[in-house]
Amino acid sequence: MGMISSGAMATQVSVGPEDFILPIPDNWSLEEAATLPVVYGTVVYGLIMRGSLKRGESVLIHAGSGGVGIAAINLCLSYNCTIYTTVGTPEKRKFILERFPQLTEANIGNSRDTSFEEMILRETDGRGVDIVLNSLSDDKLQASLRCLAPGGRFLEIGKYDGFKNSPVNLGLLDKGRSFHGVVVDSFFNIAPEEMVTVAAKKKQLEELVHKLLKDGAIKPLPRTVFEMERVKDAFRYMAAGKHMGKVVIRVQDSENIGKPSILALNSIKFHSDKMYIIVGGFGGLGLEVALWMAFNGAKNIVINSRSGPKTSYHQYCLDRLAEKNVNSVISTHDLTTEKGTRELFNSLTLPVGGIFNSALVLSDALLVDQTEETFTKVCLSKVNITYNLDKISRKMCPLLVYFVVFSSIASARGNPGQSNYGMANSFMESLCERRRKDGLHGLAIQWGFIGDVGFVVEMLGSDVQSIRGAQAQRLHSVLATLERVLNYPNSTVLSMVRSEGVKLESSGDIIKSICHILGIKDIYALDPQITLGELGMDSLMAIEVQQTMDRNFNVSITPKEVRQMKICELIALSKKFDSNEIVRAQLKQIDLDLSEESQFLPEEPTKILNNCSGELMFALPPIQGHYRAFSGLLERLEQPVIGLNWTYDLAHLTTLEDVAKVMVDRIINLTSGSEISLIGYSYGGVLAREIARHFEERKSGPKVNRLVLLDSDLASIKKSIIDHSGYDPSSTSEAVQELEFIKASMKRLQIENSRFEEEIKNSTSRKERFDVAKKYLMLSGIEPCQAEKLTKINELLNQKFRLILNYELQVTCSYKVIHLRARNGNQELVDAQNETNIGSQYFFNGDHNDFIHENLDQITSKVTEFLNP
């Protein structure tokens, strides 16, 4: 039994003369011996070596029911000391009295408060005790100091106040009182210059404990024993602070010692006096392995790469290694040749402890298209390098511990187009098997799809979630797996994360279906020249895709053609499908129907809505630009109605006042009468009022006689725009507002991907931004002509949003006004005096979108009565 600096939680440990080792008494069990080293080492070092305990002295021992507390009581009783102790619960007080009948109630205080100070001063007639063995903190530590008698020694074994750097009242340390920090850890991990002094103290401690064992002063502690399977319960029990004595985990029965009974893995530690070679070290995984090795003790790492560091990330990793005091040696030796490999080993100044080959070169093609050149290209990094490393390391690396090669799941399962890659990996696996037979370390790891770094991420991006049934294995899992399998006796292991099974949808967009089966979130973020076969589509997947395309899309294509199809070709093919129904379903969310695009993007400046005779009325539609909200009402009016359209030629205007001026000119060109009426719904009502104001300022032309407003409250319109447009109300930048509007519009059409975000963010003008939006509308399957119209519609919507958000209403008017409003959502405005409260207001049941249809008769009657008094 004994103590070592670290690594004691193991089935076997290596000990030396510098460690604290004691023989187990013949009449002790291993279970009893397990309770001794730490607690008695602390107590003997503290009380005797630091506290100079003398027979007959008085001692205050805090937390007497704990392991250290019981050990201290045992030791002090052997010295005939007067003992005082503290506990935290009545159960622990009862335990102390039963285990140590020499103690009475008067000797036991409470460790949860400072009342023990009064007990000590009362029992010692105000003198205090000679020694305090303290593990309490904060105010209880201060109270313990006040319990010291003149010449007393305060022994601090707690860590809490030390970590906090809590102040100590030095006034309490007068009259020969002293304070001692008791840290048994100081016997381990010591500086070279302190070796002699510490070794002498450790030998003294060892001799003292050995003598006390022989004298019977050291006794086994009471304990709570947990079986090996209940380790978690043991730690929870100890953390609860309810235990008395020690908590012990029984790994083996004493009679079975030496017989294998549990599975255990050696912890991986790399030696600081050896060099570790990583081939392909500047690849994504190679660099991460180098950092992992550094965190596990390696101080000399050789990073082999014929190209050397190229990127800022490479330099960043080298800097991190330097921060860990790692000597990073960059090698550009050509390991595909025996000469280059031998030169590498000759250049090293320390013995080699491990070799890791993570080199990778691909040259994919179907077997019929493979050539000697494509096989040679791939095999150089796998076959040639591994062969040379094995051959020369056998002679030049006698202390080699690890020989590891990174293989691929392609070797175990195959991958379309990678017969050369599979063969190269298979060779490495066979070589590792041969090394194992020769008594040498050899391990080939067949990695699946690694999701954070490496070739797949570099080629396809991080959005790919799974490939051929393999889900992305995250880097932390990869490194944890590497640490575990280094101890395996196998020559080849497989590491992958299986993805959940998926099925192709029976109908819908073929792009969405293929993304679903391949586990790709965003197909537009991939290189458009990559083929589906390169994405991991095997023959079975290709057949399923072929059947789906034939059944649901009436497209005839062979499985081979499916695998060879590029991303750009797939997108082009999808445009041939009838996507109108899908697009309409998406556009319905924003009240747009491209079959009626003439209403949203009118080519004519006006539209006749009622052919009756009489005083001319002009109608201004809501922000969408269509007149559906007026249907039924305008047709019932007994006077002619002409709609004023917001055409695309107005897109360059920058204020609502400018738009109103254009509308005024159009009205003047359409009438020779002296008076007109205006009717405006929602956004159109605000524009109608601005038109009326311009007419009032003009000294010629018709005058506005009456104005009908339909639920046209400026504040409510602005709030609705901010809520639904994607605008950031805190930003005044027109470019930022425009960018957020486009992103929100595309999101409603289910168009979200990283490339779109990047392109539109880098656009410098309105035209560029909307051109990017149009591009991705077409990529989503919308026909070019429809994408063009939808882009213009959104451009006009954005313009209307910006103009009204910057518009301030002027309320002075001489014409007559009636305002018909929806009650739902506006109850608080019924009696409000706001900027729209001019003329007469009437409220009708229903919301903003349907209150006219729900109250058509009443509203028609009210408007007719207003227009024709």
KAVEN-V744429 format. One record per pair of residues at least 6 apart in sequence whose C-alpha atoms are under 8 Angstrom apart, sorted by the first residue. I is the first residue (numbers start at 1). J is the second residue. If there is no record, write none. Layout:
# KAVEN-V744429
i: [I	I]
j: [J	J]
This chain:
# KAVEN-V744429
i: [1	1	1	1	1	1	1	2	2	2	2	2	2	3	3	3	3	3	4	4	4	4	5	5	5	5	7	10	11	18	20	20	21	22	22	24	24	25	29	30	31	31	32	32	33	34	35	35	35	35	35	35	36	36	39	39	39	40	40	40	40	40	41	41	41	42	42	42	42	43	43	43	44	44	44	45	45	45	46	46	47	47	47	49	50	50	50	51	51	51	51	51	53	54	55	55	55	56	56	56	56	57	57	57	57	57	57	58	58	58	58	58	58	58	59	59	59	59	59	59	59	59	59	59	60	60	60	60	60	60	60	61	61	61	61	61	61	61	61	61	61	62	62	62	62	62	62	62	62	62	62	63	63	63	63	63	63	63	64	64	64	64	64	64	65	65	65	65	65	65	65	66	66	66	66	67	67	67	67	70	70	71	71	71	73	74	74	74	75	75	76	76	77	78	83	83	84	84	84	84	85	85	85	86	86	86	86	86	87	87	87	87	87	87	88	88	88	89	92	93	96	97	97	97	106	106	109	109	109	110	111	111	113	114	114	114	117	117	117	117	120	120	120	120	121	121	121	127	127	127	128	128	128	128	128	129	129	129	129	130	130	130	130	130	130	131	131	131	131	131	132	132	132	132	132	132	132	132	133	133	133	133	134	134	134	134	134	134	134	135	135	135	135	136	137	137	137	138	138	142	142	145	145	146	148	148	149	150	150	150	150	151	151	151	151	152	152	152	153	153	153	153	154	154	154	154	155	155	155	155	156	156	156	156	157	157	157	173	187	187	187	190	209	212	213	221	221	222	222	222	223	223	223	223	223	224	224	224	224	224	224	225	225	225	225	226	226	226	226	226	226	227	227	227	228	228	228	231	234	234	234	237	238	252	265	265	266	267	268	268	268	269	269	269	270	270	270	270	270	271	271	271	271	272	272	272	272	273	273	273	273	274	274	274	274	274	274	274	275	275	275	275	275	275	275	275	275	275	275	276	276	276	276	276	276	276	276	276	277	277	277	277	277	277	277	277	278	278	278	278	278	278	278	278	278	278	279	279	279	279	279	279	279	279	279	280	280	280	280	280	280	280	280	281	281	281	281	281	281	281	282	282	282	282	282	282	283	283	283	284	284	284	285	285	285	286	287	287	289	290	291	291	291	292	294	294	294	295	298	299	299	299	300	300	300	300	301	301	301	301	302	302	302	302	303	303	303	303	304	304	304	304	305	305	305	305	306	306	306	306	307	308	308	308	309	318	321	321	322	331	333	333	333	333	334	334	335	335	335	335	335	336	336	336	336	336	337	337	337	338	338	341	341	341	342	345	351	351	351	352	352	352	353	353	353	353	353	354	354	354	354	354	355	355	355	355	356	356	356	356	356	357	357	357	357	358	358	359	359	359	360	360	360	361	361	361	362	362	362	363	363	363	363	363	363	363	364	364	364	364	364	365	365	365	366	366	366	366	367	367	370	374	375	375	378	378	378	379	379	379	382	382	382	383	383	383	383	386	386	387	393	401	402	402	402	403	403	403	404	404	404	404	405	405	405	405	406	406	406	406	407	407	407	407	407	407	407	407	408	408	408	408	408	408	409	409	409	409	410	410	410	410	411	411	411	411	411	411	412	412	414	415	415	415	416	416	416	416	416	416	417	417	428	429	429	429	429	431	432	432	432	432	432	432	433	433	433	433	435	435	436	436	442	443	443	443	443	443	444	444	444	445	445	445	445	446	446	446	446	447	447	447	448	448	448	448	448	448	448	449	449	449	449	449	449	449	449	449	450	450	450	450	450	450	450	451	451	451	451	451	451	451	452	452	452	452	452	453	459	460	460	460	461	461	463	463	463	463	464	464	464	464	464	464	465	465	465	465	465	465	466	466	466	466	466	467	467	467	467	467	468	468	468	468	469	469	469	469	470	470	470	470	471	471	471	471	472	473	473	481	485	502	502	503	503	504	504	504	504	504	504	504	505	506	506	507	507	508	509	510	510	511	511	511	511	514	515	515	515	518	518	518	522	522	523	524	524	525	525	525	526	527	528	528	528	529	529	529	530	530	531	531	531	531	531	532	532	532	532	532	532	533	533	533	533	534	537	538	539	539	539	542	542	542	542	543	543	545	545	546	546	546	546	546	549	549	549	550	550	553	571	571	574	575	575	575	579	579	579	580	583	583	584	584	584	586	586	586	587	587	587	589	590	591	592	594	594	597	599	599	599	600	600	600	600	601	601	601	601	601	601	601	602	602	602	602	603	603	604	604	605	605	605	605	606	606	606	606	607	607	607	607	608	608	608	609	609	609	609	609	609	610	610	610	610	610	610	610	611	611	611	612	612	612	612	613	613	613	614	614	614	615	615	615	615	615	615	616	616	616	616	616	616	616	616	617	617	617	617	617	617	617	617	618	618	618	618	618	618	618	618	619	619	619	619	619	619	619	619	620	620	620	620	620	620	620	620	620	620	620	621	621	621	621	621	621	621	621	621	621	621	622	622	622	622	622	622	623	623	623	623	623	624	625	625	629	629	629	629	630	632	632	633	633	633	633	634	636	637	637	638	644	648	648	650	651	651	651	653	654	654	655	655	655	656	656	656	656	656	657	660	660	660	660	660	661	661	663	664	664	664	668	668	672	672	673	674	674	674	675	675	675	675	676	676	676	676	676	677	677	677	677	677	678	678	678	678	678	678	679	679	679	679	679	679	680	680	680	680	680	680	680	681	681	681	681	682	682	682	682	682	682	683	683	683	684	685	685	685	685	685	686	686	686	686	688	689	690	692	693	695	695	695	695	696	696	696	704	705	705	706	706	706	706	707	707	707	707	708	708	708	708	708	709	709	709	709	710	710	710	711	711	711	711	711	712	712	712	713	714	714	718	718	721	721	722	722	725	725	725	725	726	726	726	726	726	727	727	727	727	728	728	731	735	735	738	738	739	739	739	741	742	742	742	742	743	745	746	746	751	751	751	756	756	756	759	760	760	760	760	763	770	770	773	774	774	774	777	778	778	809	811	811	811	816	817	817	817	818	818	818	818	818	818	819	819	819	819	819	819	820	820	820	820	820	821	821	821	821	821	822	822	822	822	822	822	822	823	823	823	823	823	823	824	824	824	824	825	830	844	844	845	845	845	846	852]
j: [21	22	23	24	33	34	37	19	20	21	22	37	38	19	20	21	37	38	15	19	20	188	19	185	188	189	13	264	264	199	202	206	206	206	210	30	33	213	254	254	248	250	220	221	220	248	67	220	221	223	246	248	220	221	67	68	71	68	71	72	209	218	184	205	209	68	182	183	184	68	71	72	205	208	209	182	184	205	155	182	53	133	155	205	155	180	182	131	153	154	155	180	131	79	79	80	81	79	80	81	82	80	81	82	129	130	131	81	82	83	84	129	130	131	76	81	82	83	84	129	130	131	132	133	83	84	85	129	131	132	133	69	72	73	83	84	85	86	132	133	134	69	85	86	87	111	132	133	134	135	136	69	85	86	87	88	111	135	70	73	85	86	87	96	87	92	93	95	96	244	245	243	244	245	246	221	244	245	246	221	245	218	219	221	83	217	218	219	217	218	82	83	83	217	103	107	107	108	109	120	107	108	109	108	109	110	111	116	93	108	109	110	111	112	110	111	112	110	244	108	103	103	104	105	119	123	115	116	119	116	136	140	140	139	140	143	143	144	146	147	126	128	129	147	127	128	147	148	149	150	146	147	148	149	150	147	148	149	152	148	149	150	151	152	153	148	152	153	154	155	144	145	147	148	152	153	154	155	154	155	156	157	141	144	154	155	156	157	158	141	156	157	158	158	158	160	161	161	166	168	169	154	172	172	154	177	177	174	175	176	177	175	176	177	178	176	177	178	177	178	179	180	177	178	179	180	179	180	181	182	179	180	181	182	181	182	183	179	198	199	202	198	218	218	219	245	246	244	245	246	244	245	246	247	248	243	244	245	246	247	248	247	248	249	250	233	234	247	248	249	250	249	250	251	249	250	251	249	247	248	249	243	247	261	484	487	487	483	296	483	486	296	297	298	293	296	297	298	353	297	298	299	353	297	298	299	300	299	300	350	351	298	299	300	350	351	352	353	298	299	300	301	302	348	350	351	352	353	354	298	300	301	302	352	353	354	355	356	301	302	303	304	352	354	355	356	286	290	301	302	303	304	355	356	357	358	286	303	304	305	355	356	357	358	359	286	303	304	305	357	358	359	360	287	290	303	304	305	358	359	303	304	305	308	309	314	358	359	454	453	454	455	358	453	454	358	314	317	479	301	317	320	321	479	321	324	326	324	326	325	326	327	326	327	328	329	326	327	328	329	328	329	330	331	328	329	330	331	330	331	332	333	330	331	332	333	331	332	333	334	332	330	331	332	315	328	327	328	328	344	340	341	343	344	340	341	341	384	385	388	389	380	381	384	385	388	384	385	388	388	392	388	389	392	392	396	397	399	400	397	399	400	397	399	400	401	402	400	401	402	403	404	400	402	403	404	402	403	404	405	406	386	404	405	406	405	406	381	382	406	378	381	382	377	378	381	377	378	421	374	375	377	378	418	420	421	370	374	417	418	420	416	417	418	416	417	418	419	417	419	420	420	420	421	420	421	424	420	421	424	424	425	428	424	425	427	428	405	428	431	400	441	441	442	486	441	442	443	442	443	444	445	428	443	444	445	444	445	446	447	425	426	428	429	444	445	446	447	422	425	445	446	447	448	446	447	448	494	418	421	422	446	421	422	423	425	426	446	422	446	422	422	536	538	533	534	536	537	538	539	533	534	444	443	444	491	492	442	441	442	443	444	491	492	442	443	491	492	441	442	442	491	491	486	490	491	492	493	491	492	493	492	493	494	495	492	493	494	495	494	495	496	470	472	473	494	495	496	497	456	466	467	470	471	472	473	496	497	456	457	472	473	474	475	478	457	462	465	472	473	474	475	462	472	473	474	475	475	527	526	527	535	525	526	520	521	522	525	472	518	519	520	521	522	471	472	518	519	520	521	472	499	518	519	520	518	519	535	536	537	518	536	537	538	498	499	500	501	496	497	498	499	496	497	498	499	497	496	497	495	493	516	517	516	517	513	514	516	517	544	545	548	513	548	552	548	552	552	574	549	574	523	570	571	574	545	521	522	523	535	536	537	753	754	567	753	755	753	754	755	567	567	566	567	568	566	567	568	566	567	563	564	565	566	567	562	563	564	565	566	567	562	563	564	565	563	563	563	559	560	563	559	560	562	563	558	559	559	562	556	557	558	559	562	555	556	557	556	557	577	779	781	781	781	782	783	781	782	783	782	749	782	592	593	594	748	749	750	593	748	749	748	748	624	600	786	790	789	625	626	627	624	625	626	793	625	646	647	648	789	792	793	645	646	647	648	647	648	645	647	644	645	646	647	642	643	644	645	642	643	644	645	641	642	643	634	635	640	641	642	643	634	635	637	639	640	641	642	639	640	641	638	639	640	641	638	639	640	638	639	640	639	640	673	675	676	677	639	640	641	642	671	675	676	677	639	640	641	642	676	677	678	679	641	642	643	644	676	677	678	679	641	642	643	644	678	679	680	684	643	644	645	678	679	680	681	684	685	687	688	627	629	643	644	645	680	681	682	683	684	685	680	681	682	683	684	685	682	683	684	797	800	797	645	646	681	849	850	852	852	853	856	852	856	859	860	641	860	860	864	864	663	792	796	659	795	796	799	659	799	803	803	806	807	687	690	803	804	807	690	687	688	690	691	694	691	694	691	691	694	695	701	702	701	702	702	701	702	703	702	703	704	705	702	703	704	705	706	704	705	706	707	708	688	692	704	706	707	708	685	688	707	708	709	710	686	687	688	708	709	710	712	709	710	711	712	709	710	711	712	713	717	712	714	717	712	708	709	710	711	712	712	713	714	809	707	707	809	704	813	701	702	703	704	703	704	813	815	815	816	815	816	817	867	815	816	817	818	817	818	819	820	863	817	818	819	820	819	820	821	819	820	821	822	848	819	821	836	836	809	836	804	805	727	801	728	729	740	741	744	745	737	740	741	743	744	737	738	740	741	737	740	737	765	766	766	798	760	761	769	798	769	770	773	794	757	794	752	773	776	777	780	772	773	776	772	768	769	772	773	769	791	795	791	787	788	791	787	784	787	835	835	836	838	839	838	839	840	838	839	840	841	842	866	837	838	839	840	841	842	841	842	843	844	859	841	842	843	844	848	843	844	845	846	847	848	851	830	843	844	845	846	847	845	846	847	848	847	843	851	855	851	854	855	854	859]
